[in-house]
């Protein structure tokens, strides 16, 4: 049985209540910050908006591989590690 990849989105130093997140144009609740969530393998687009700042990151998730996306104050994009 295939294992779904896990995605963790971090936003250190940012107010999660003010952060608007979407994954493939589906809204995510800020409660997912810092928690590994299962995501289907393949290409995805993660977007975040904070006030007038907008961030976008294209992700390629592979079966059973965890990925972490971090958004921090002063950064101009989402960073996937």
Order of alpha helices (4+ residues) and beta strands (2+ residues): beta-beta-beta-beta-beta-beta-beta-beta
